[in-house]
Amino acid sequence: MRLNSSVYFLLLTIGLMTGPAGQAQEEAPANDESAAVTAPVIIDGQELFRLRGISSYPAEVRAATIRQRIIDAARNRAVNPDELHLERSDEGIWIMAGERQLLGVVDVDARVEGISLNLLADAYKTRIARAIEEFREDRSRDVLLRNGLFALVATGVLVVALWGVLRLYTVLHRWAERRLHKSIKHLADRAYNLFHAGQLWRVLAATLRILRLVLVVALIYAYLNAVLGLFPWTRPLAVTLFSLVFNPLKSIGAGLLGALPNLFFLVILIFVVRYLLTLIRAFFTGIEQGRIRFEKFDADWAMPTYKIIRVVVIMFSIVIAYPYIPGSSSLAFKGVSVFVGVLLSLGSSSFIANTIAGVTMTYRGAFKEGDVVRIGDVIGRVEDIKLMVTRVRTAKNETVILPNSNILNTDVVNYSTLARTEGLVLHTTVGIGYDTPWRQVEALLLMAAGRTEGLLDNPPPFVLQKSLGNYAAEYELNAFCKEERRLLAMRSQLHANIQDVFNEHGVQIMSPTYEADPETPKVVPPENWYPAPAKKPA
């Protein structure tokens, strides 16, 4: 056995000194772990130290061999840990347990650790002696009995704790049903059923169940980690169980600590940008309210201009902040950024077109919120102007969503621009036969305009003779009004008044088509204006 160990020791020494690893060691710093492939020597879940290896004698094989030697020495009660000693040879230093060879340390091992060979061998000897003592102590009768008793007590505590958690869950669930169920229903009623009381209760119940599950898992995990760590045979499993949870937490914590300087920069940048945007908004609010005036700059342009500048400032801030975002330099982050960029480039043609159209419309000044407009075939009041779309509410109480790019290429009629200052002209056309004097027709039309609520007396209404047709003359009544939102209602009332006035005076309306004179004029006498089911107003 000693001869075999000596051969391995010689091969290891020659390989470390002359092999590729040795050459890499000469080229790299002594403590560079990338130049040294090592494996840990682990006994009962505790790492004693790490060892080098060569291609013909890998580090894992060397570590497993040394581990087994230490365990054999610990099991042999004849081996006294205090009597471990060092023996120097031509290749290095042996750590000996009597006549038994435990570990051979060479110069390359010392260079990997960055200390002298004697100091490293003495440190290894001390660690091996302590490992032998711990190995024996962990397996002694007194320790096993004590740990077994502790495991029994821990099991009892676990059972009581689990019962307490389940009992606490039952109590909380009943209390929530008794106290919170009615409150949730009352809250849902006050919120006008924006959410259903049953849905909110299910969310609350699921939260309680999740808390119960978390507590149960945490208790079982703590129990297993504590009890498995008591016995040397199960301690490696306890170490593995511990590392499964705390290694990710450790990595997250280390990552957060490493990212703190960048996070501080991002926080400061956010505060600076918010303060800058507040100042810019205050400036444009002053323009909108008239406190600040610029020649040829409409006050209605203030908020849209602020929104454009805000987007520019935010985009510039993102460019500055990008290198400081945690993980921005990783390949995954860059891949996601490229993917998002490709998606935006492929699907943003209409988005960009509508956005540019929305910005252009702001300075075009065709209409603003609250105006009554006609855009194509849509007539209604402008409710909302967004960057991409405009919402118009029609007289039928319909909301029409119009893309801004379509509006930009469509004729827009604004009924509100001059309605409140110069007035809007409401007009309608009738056809009357040539046997009725035109002066009478004009008088009747002006009388109908005077009866219509909302039409102005000043400027006075007027009548135009638009054409002299083959069978009838075409008259157009024009009257001013300032309530553009009542155009349809006023036009309907005007038509009703025209029919009443012409019927009162026995004048037949011949539009839209006239072919021949009927035997009796097509008029309705006043006594027949309210046949059933029509009702005469009081």
C-alpha angles and dihedrals in degrees: 000000000000091000091051091050091049091054091051090047091052093047091049092050094049092044094050093047101043107019129092091272090055091049090049088050090057091050096045132053116276094247096045105124091195088067094048125062107204138174128204126244103223126185121179091348095306122113112227100183142312126260135205125233142185133226093265093042107031121206092245092055092046092048092048091049093050091046092054092048091053092048091049090050091049092051091050105083089196089071111089112204090209090059097059109126142177127248121192120217135174091268099045140288127322122210104218134196100198104300091340118104112221107169137357117213120198134188094261090059088054092048090051090054092041096234137099122283094242093050093048093048091049091049091050091049092052092048092048092049091051091047091053091050092048091046091055095040093051089054097044118117096242094050093046091049092048093047091045090053090048090050090051091050090046089052090053091048090050092052092049092046093050090049089049092051093049091046091048090050091052092049093047092047092052092045091050091050091049101041108021104036093074092042091053091050091048090049091050090052092050090049089058090246094297083149131020118249091224092055093051091048091051090051091051092047091048089051091054091049091050091050089050091051092048092051093047093049092046092051093048091046092050091047095050093045092051098042097042089050091058096070125056094223093057098032094095088056090050090050090050092048091050093049092050090066106027101040092065089045090049091050091049091049092048090048092050092049091049091049096048096097091051091045091052089051091050092049092051091046091052092052092048093048092047091050091048092049090049090055092047091049092050089052094051092042087058089053092048092050093045098247090115119041133192124185114251092006112116116221089226088065093060101088096038089050090049090052091052093049090046091056091049092049092048093048091049089049091052090053090052094044097045098087090049096052108110109254095012091126094053120106091236092056091047091048092052090047092052091047092051090047092053091049091050093047092050098044104031102079095098091036092056092043093052092043093052089045090052091052091046092050090055092063093033089070096207093144144337136212112299096026121128108231144166114224110180105309095341119099120182149097120300107241103173138006114202131178092260107021141023123218118216124187114210130209088258088063091251123143113221119195111210121189110233092229089061093047090051090060096041132082111253123205113198113200094181103055097085100011096095095044112030097010133243120264114233111198140178136175133228133180118223128182122253091244089073114077111246091226090060091048092052091048092050092049092049089049090054090050090051090055094052114097114231098028114117126239091204116076084033121231117256139196128227125197099222100183146348104231131194094264107012143021115246116225126190120205115206124189132170124238137168101203101086092170090065096052095117094044093048092047090052092048091047092054090050092050092048091055092047095049095047092046091050091056097039096245116147119223106220102184139143096025132003124189108157142345111273121228090251126025114263096239133124116227116226093249089063097048095101110044117160130321090021113093125215112235115248 
